[in-house]
């Protein structure tokens, strides 16, 4: 109480010494004034003063210098929260009451029915510079951000990235200026709609009202010690109801040091082979993506977006190794060469329409078309034989989705239909075989979200998925259910508990179903397996979250994932070919019990953010002729310091993550990153140091537990060892107010069906 009184006294002293005002005009969805609404002014979590709007929806609140939170509320409307300094905010739109209502909490992170809502502090925004760095600072449950390598994941899986609800590539979100962010909406339980896509999380960046005029963004980073470069260039111009945007993304690698060590055994009474391979696999690739987009926003309720894009890629690998092999008692040592070449492009068009109506109704329609062309060549050369694979592939995918949302009081109903037709034709030149495969994927779902009182909220959804796959001769059809449920209880202002359950099938890909056989070398071959069953995963998670007004927080969670009929890869000896064949099969089950804990503090002394994470896993994998159990403990630590435009950070993996799936035990990379960043006006410079204590670079290890093919493979991305990278980002904006609408539909993917 004493601290609050002192804060209030200082605030009112500041108001009297430097009298300024925050003004604005509140309107509803139809543009009509919201009269007699409550408008309150907060300094952090402390209420300073308040007022009401007049009959014309206008308000004026006196304030001093600094950044404040303005909260507008009125019965039947969502709370409107704006972070601002003194000045005219213009026209602010209050939306009709929706299910999720944002409230200010001590750590400014609100846990809603299906997401976390974060209002970044001004200090965080100024320190971050870019949105990617801001996401790293927030330390949200399950969110993993690598600032140096520019990667984002949620609970180790794929994250859907959005700006104003519209899906965007990572490059656009990563290079978005942090001071344009109004709030961050984050979910590590994407809901029924995204179950079919296999997404583990959604990150939606809601922007402040933009300005008419233009915006230019240029970003690039490169290493001093090796061939490493990323680039991004985006220009946009908006006027009236229209906006046009053009963006280009570039990725380049030229790594000359990529050593590997492989120890393999192939065991069968008819043939026994042991191998030892020491190989260096230098590689390079060049990828680029060009996209043009047009947005027409007729009003606050109706928007149309059209975009075209094309992705180009070229990848090569040229390896030389020494192979010592014992085959049926005869030992040979020979030099091998490994050449791999891939190139292609994927043009795509995307059409989107949304319209909002009364009573919380909303309709969204999306059509996406993709064409793919892919050439793939792989040649393994021994002194006495050459094993070559050449595949020329092309195909297309056409995806459509419709979504309808409606609200009944405090309950929201969401329903939708997704459909995709995918065709792939592959010409296996060496075998003189051409395959044509197609799949039709339909997914119908419904989801209900609601609340019970002010403490408990829930969401329940279910859907039906119908997949039909054909190779022109035979067809296979799968019908599966997808369901999810979430229950969240806000115990107090500091404590919350969340329970999540999901049931999802994983359907085989075209390549896993393809009957084509490919011989890799004089020992191995690979093929798809027609008739594979889908696997089903039943998972549950319980999370307890505690926060303190001074920034301290604790997150404890645990759960289980159980998979029925998992699709795994196994080896068997084929006497007709005298080869060991690598193929997909349905195992009996896969199970993972896990527990996770994180403790940290945000904005300690208004300068420092610290966090420590730890997790333990128990895996169990069983199949027709195998049963494996593994345990693993992993840990990591992060630190960030900022002062005005300067920021420094460190991220370290203390104990690596090992994962067992099928008969493979795989170690993820040991992350080591130091970085320092400085911002000056529209320019941000970052210096990154990767693997400062590991000159061998990132290390990847896989252990095969199969009784037929036990192995141990170790690979080092040596060029990343002790690597220093310089990154520069520049952005310039100009113009008047522009408020862009939302797109939430997902883009369609493409399955090339290649066996390789």
GUMAR-972564 format. One record per residue (C-alpha): residue in three letters; x, y, z. Coordinates in steps of 0.25 Angstrom, whole numbers, plus 5000, padded with zeros to 4 digits. Layout:
// residues N
ALAXYZ/...
This chain:
// residues 756
UNK500050005000/UNK501150105003/UNK501850074990/UNK500550104983/UNK500250234990/UNK501650274987/UNK501450244972/UNK500150324972/UNK500750444978/UNK501950444968/UNK500950424957/UNK500050544961/UNK501350624964/UNK501750594949/UNK500350634944/UNK500450764951/UNK501850804946/UNK501650764932/UNK500150774928/UNK499850694915/UNK498650614910/UNK498250494903/UNK497050504894/UNK496250414885/UNK494950374879/UNK494250244882/UNK493350184872/UNK492750044870/UNK492849944858/UNK491850024850/UNK492550154852/UNK491550214862/UNK492050284875/UNK492150204888/UNK491550304898/UNK491850304913/UNK492950194912/UNK493950184923/UNK495350224920/UNK496450204930/UNK497950234930/UNK498950144936/UNK500450154939/UNK500850004939/UNK499749944948/UNK499450064956/UNK498150144953/UNK498450294951/UNK497150354947/UNK495950334938/UNK494850404931/UNK493550374922/UNK493350394907/UNK492350504903/UNK491150474894/UNK492050484882/UNK493050384888/UNK494150484890/UNK495050484903/UNK496150564908/UNK497050514920/UNK498150604926/UNK499550534927/UNK501050564929/UNK502250514921/UNK502350364919/UNK501650244913/UNK500350204919/UNK499250094917/UNK497850154913/UNK496750054916/UNK495350084910/UNK494149994914/UNK492649994912/UNK491549894914/UNK491449804902/UNK492849834897/UNK494249774898/UNK495149854906/UNK496049944898/UNK497549954902/UNK498450054896/UNK499950084900/UNK500250234897/UNK500850364901/UNK500150494901/UNK499550534888/UNK498250514880/UNK497950364877/UNK496950394867/UNK495750294865/UNK495850164873/UNK494850054869/UNK494249974881/UNK493749834876/UNK492449764880/UNK492649674892/UNK493449554889/UNK493749434898/UNK495149474901/UNK495349594909/UNK496749654911/UNK497049694925/UNK498249764931/UNK499049664940/UNK500249684949/UNK501249634938/UNK500349684926/UNK500149544921/UNK498649494921/UNK498349354919/UNK497049344912/UNK496149234907/UNK497049184895/UNK498249274896/UNK499149364904/UNK499049514901/UNK500349604904/UNK500349754904/UNK501849784902/UNK502449884911/UNK503050004905/UNK504449974911/UNK504349834904/UNK503949894891/UNK505049994891/UNK506049894895/UNK505649784885/UNK505649864872/UNK505149744864/UNK503949664867/UNK504749534867/UNK505549584878/UNK504349634886/UNK503749494885/UNK505049434891/UNK504849534902/UNK503449494906/UNK503849354910/UNK502449294907/UNK502149154911/UNK502749054901/UNK503249164891/UNK504649144886/UNK505349264879/UNK506749254873/UNK507049404870/UNK508349364863/UNK507849254854/UNK506449324852/UNK505649204856/UNK504349194864/UNK503649064870/UNK502649034880/UNK502748914889/UNK503848864879/UNK502848864867/UNK502348954856/UNK501849094859/UNK500849164850/UNK501249314849/UNK500249424847/UNK500149574846/UNK498749624849/UNK498249484848/UNK498849464834/UNK499949354832/UNK501249414828/UNK502649354826/UNK503649354837/UNK504549464830/UNK503349564830/UNK503049544845/UNK504549534849/UNK504849674842/UNK503649744847/UNK503949864855/UNK503549844870/UNK503049974872/UNK501949944862/UNK501449834871/UNK500149864879/UNK500049724885/UNK500449584884/UNK499449464883/UNK500049334886/UNK499549194887/UNK500249054890/UNK498848984887/UNK498449034873/UNK497048974874/UNK496248884865/UNK496448964853/UNK497948944852/UNK497948794857/UNK497948744843/UNK499148824840/UNK499948774851/UNK500348914856/UNK500848914871/UNK500549064873/UNK500149204867/UNK500749334869/UNK499949454864/UNK500449594864/UNK499449704865/UNK499949834859/UNK499649974863/UNK498850054854/UNK499750074842/UNK499950204833/UNK499550234819/UNK500850244811/UNK501950144810/UNK502950054817/UNK504250004813/UNK505049894821/UNK506349834818/UNK507049734826/UNK508349644824/UNK509349564832/UNK510649504828/UNK511749424835/UNK513149474835/UNK513749334835/UNK512949254825/UNK511949254814/UNK510649294822/UNK509649404817/UNK508149434819/UNK507449554813/UNK506049614813/UNK505549734805/UNK504049784807/UNK503349904801/UNK501949934803/UNK501050054800/UNK499550084804/UNK498650184800/UNK497150194804/UNK496550054804/UNK497749984796/UNK499149934800/UNK500149874791/UNK501349804796/UNK502549734790/UNK503649654797/UNK504849574794/UNK505549474803/UNK506949414801/UNK507649294808/UNK509149254804/UNK510049154810/UNK511449104805/UNK511949014816/UNK513248944813/UNK513348874826/UNK512348774829/UNK512948644835/UNK512248514839/UNK512548384845/UNK511648264842/UNK511748124848/UNK510748024843/UNK510447884844/UNK509447794835/UNK509147664842/UNK508447544836/UNK508847394835/UNK508947404820/UNK509747534820/UNK510547614830/UNK511247744827/UNK511947844836/UNK512347984831/UNK513148094836/UNK513048224828/UNK513848354830/UNK513348464821/UNK513348614818/UNK512048664812/UNK512248814807/UNK510948874802/UNK510348994797/UNK508949044794/UNK508249174790/UNK506849194792/UNK506049314789/UNK504549354790/UNK503849464783/UNK502449504787/UNK501449614782/UNK500149644790/UNK498949734788/UNK497949764800/UNK496649834798/UNK495949874811/UNK494549924807/UNK494249954822/UNK494549904836/UNK493649784833/UNK494049744819/UNK495449714813/UNK496049644801/UNK497449594799/UNK498149544787/UNK499549494786/UNK500549424776/UNK501849374780/UNK502949284775/UNK504049204782/UNK505349164775/UNK506349074781/UNK507649004777/UNK508448914786/UNK509748834784/UNK510548734792/UNK511948684788/UNK512548584798/UNK513748504798/UNK513948394809/UNK514748264813/UNK513948144814/UNK514448014821/UNK513447904819/UNK513347754823/UNK512347674815/UNK512247524818/UNK513647524824/UNK514347604813/UNK514847744817/UNK515147854807/UNK515547994809/UNK515248094798/UNK514948244794/UNK513548284792/UNK512948404786/UNK511548454788/UNK510848564779/UNK509448614782/UNK508748724773/UNK507348784775/UNK506648894768/UNK505248944766/UNK504249054768/UNK502849064774/UNK501949174769/UNK500649204777/UNK499449284777/UNK498549324789/UNK497149384789/UNK496549424802/UNK495249484807/UNK494649524820/UNK493349594825/UNK492849624839/UNK491349634842/UNK490549664854/UNK490449574866/UNK491849534865/UNK491749464852/UNK492849454843/UNK493149384829/UNK494549354824/UNK494849284810/UNK496149244805/UNK496649184792/UNK498149144790/UNK498749084778/UNK500249024777/UNK501048974765/UNK502348904768/UNK503448854759/UNK504648784766/UNK505848714760/UNK506648624769/UNK507948554766/UNK508748464775/UNK510048384771/UNK510848294780/UNK512148254774/UNK513048134778/UNK514348094771/UNK513547974765/UNK512148024764/UNK511248144763/UNK509848164769/UNK509048274763/UNK507648324765/UNK507048434756/UNK505548484759/UNK504848584751/UNK503548624758/UNK502448724756/UNK501048734762/UNK500048834768/UNK499148854780/UNK497848934781/UNK497348964795/UNK496049034799/UNK495549064813/UNK494249134818/UNK494049174833/UNK492849224840/UNK492749284854/UNK491549324862/UNK491349374877/UNK490249334886/UNK490449424899/UNK491749374905/UNK491849254896/UNK492549254882/UNK492349144872/UNK493349124861/UNK493149034849/UNK493949014836/UNK494248924824/UNK495548894818/UNK495848824805/UNK497148794797/UNK497448724784/UNK498848684782/UNK499448624770/UNK500948574768/UNK501548514756/UNK503048464757/UNK503948414746/UNK505048314752/UNK505948324740/UNK506948214744/UNK505848114746/UNK505048164735/UNK503848174744/UNK502748284744/UNK501748294756/UNK500548374757/UNK499848394771/UNK498748474776/UNK498148504789/UNK496848574793/UNK496748624807/UNK495448674813/UNK495348724828/UNK494048774834/UNK494148824849/UNK493348904859/UNK493848964872/UNK493149034884/UNK493849134894/UNK493149184906/UNK493349224921/UNK492749184934/UNK492749314943/UNK494049394943/UNK495049284947/UNK494749174938/UNK494849164923/UNK494749044913/UNK494849004898/UNK494348874892/UNK494548834878/UNK494348714869/UNK494548684854/UNK494448584843/UNK495548554833/UNK495448474820/UNK496648444812/UNK496648374799/UNK497948334792/UNK498048274778/UNK499248234769/UNK498248214757/UNK498048064759/UNK497748044774/UNK497148144784/UNK497248154799/UNK496248224808/UNK496348274822/UNK495348334831/UNK495848384845/UNK495348474856/UNK496148594862/UNK495748654875/UNK496248754886/UNK495848804899/UNK496448914908/UNK496048954922/UNK496649074929/UNK496449124943/UNK496949264948/UNK497149224963/UNK497649364966/UNK498349484960/UNK499649414961/UNK499249264959/UNK498549194948/UNK498449044944/UNK498148994930/UNK497848854925/UNK497848814910/UNK497548684903/UNK497648654888/UNK497348534879/UNK498048544865/UNK498248444854/UNK499548454846/UNK499348404831/UNK500448344823/UNK501048434812/UNK501048394797/UNK502448354798/UNK502248264809/UNK501148194801/UNK501848194788/UNK502248044783/UNK503548094776/UNK504848034780/UNK506148104780/UNK507548044782/UNK508448134790/UNK509748054789/UNK510247914790/UNK509647884803/UNK508347964805/UNK507047994797/UNK505748074801/UNK504348074797/UNK502948124801/UNK501948024807/UNK500548024801/UNK499447994811/UNK500048074823/UNK499048104834/UNK498948244840/UNK499548264854/UNK498648324865/UNK499248414876/UNK498548434889/UNK499248544898/UNK498948614911/UNK499648734918/UNK499448804931/UNK500148934933/UNK500249024946/UNK500649164945/UNK501049264955/UNK501449414953/UNK501949524963/UNK501749674961/UNK503249694961/UNK503449604949/UNK503749464955/UNK503049344949/UNK502949194950/UNK502349104940/UNK502148954943/UNK501548854933/UNK501448704931/UNK500748614922/UNK500748484913/UNK500748454898/UNK500248324894/UNK500248284879/UNK499548164874/UNK500148094861/UNK501248204859/UNK501848204845/UNK503348174847/UNK504448134838/UNK505047994839/UNK506047904832/UNK505847754827/UNK506747664819/UNK506147634805/UNK506747504800/UNK506247524785/UNK507047654784/UNK508147614794/UNK507947754800/UNK507447814814/UNK506247894811/UNK505848024818/UNK504348044818/UNK503248104826/UNK502348014835/UNK501348024846/UNK501947994860/UNK501047954872/UNK501148084880/UNK502048204884/UNK501948264898/UNK502548394904/UNK502348434919/UNK502948574922/UNK503148684932/UNK503548824930/UNK503948934939/UNK504349084937/UNK504749194946/UNK505149334943/UNK504949474944/UNK504649584934/UNK505149724935/UNK505949714948/UNK506349854951/UNK505649894938/UNK506849834931/UNK507049684932/UNK506349564928/UNK506749424933/UNK506149284931/UNK506549144934/UNK505849024928/UNK505848874931/UNK505148754926/UNK505148604927/UNK504548504918/UNK504248354918/UNK504048284905/UNK503548154901/UNK503448094887/UNK502947954883/UNK502747884870/UNK502647754863/UNK504047714867/UNK504547824876/UNK504347884889/UNK505248004894/UNK505148094906/UNK506048224908/UNK506048334919/UNK506648474917/UNK506848604924/UNK507048734917/UNK507348874922/UNK507649014917/UNK507849154921/UNK507649294916/UNK507949434919/UNK507649574913/UNK508149714917/UNK507649844911/UNK507849994913/UNK507250094904/UNK507650044890/UNK508649944894/UNK508349804897/UNK509149674900/UNK508749534901/UNK509249394903/UNK508549254901/UNK509249124905/UNK508748974905/UNK509348914917/UNK508848774915/UNK508448724901/UNK507048674897/UNK507048524893/UNK505748474886/UNK505448324884/UNK504448294872/UNK504248164866/UNK505648104867/UNK506448234866/UNK507048314877/UNK507348454873/UNK508148564880/UNK507748714876/UNK508848824875/UNK509548884887/UNK509149024885/UNK510249134889/UNK509949274885/UNK510449414890/UNK509949544883/UNK509949694885/UNK508949784878/UNK508949934876/UNK507750024871/UNK507850164865/UNK506650224859/UNK506250124848/UNK507550044848/UNK507849924856/UNK509149854857/UNK509349714863/UNK510649644865/UNK510449494868/UNK511449394872/UNK511049244870/UNK511749124877/UNK512749214885/UNK513149094893/UNK513048984882/UNK513949004870/UNK513348874864/UNK512048944862/UNK510648884864/UNK510748734867/UNK509648634863/UNK509648494867/UNK508648374864/UNK508748234869/UNK508048124862/UNK507448014872/UNK506947924861/UNK507447774863/UNK507547774848/UNK508247904846/UNK508947954858/UNK509748084855/UNK510348214861/UNK510448334852/UNK511048474857/UNK511048594848/UNK511648734851/UNK511248864844/UNK512748904846/UNK512549034839/UNK511649084850/UNK512749064860/UNK513249194866/UNK512449274856/UNK512249424856/UNK511049484849/UNK510749624846/UNK509349664844/UNK508749804839/UNK507249844839/UNK506749974833/UNK505350024833/UNK504650144828/UNK503150184829/UNK502350304825/UNK500950344823/UNK499650354830/UNK498750254838/UNK498450124832/UNK497750004839/UNK497849874832/UNK496949754834/UNK497149614838/UNK497349484831/UNK497349354839/UNK497249244828/UNK498349144826/UNK499049134813/UNK499148994806/UNK500348904805/UNK500848814795/UNK501348664796/UNK502348624785/UNK502248474787/UNK503748444784/UNK504348324789/UNK505848374792/
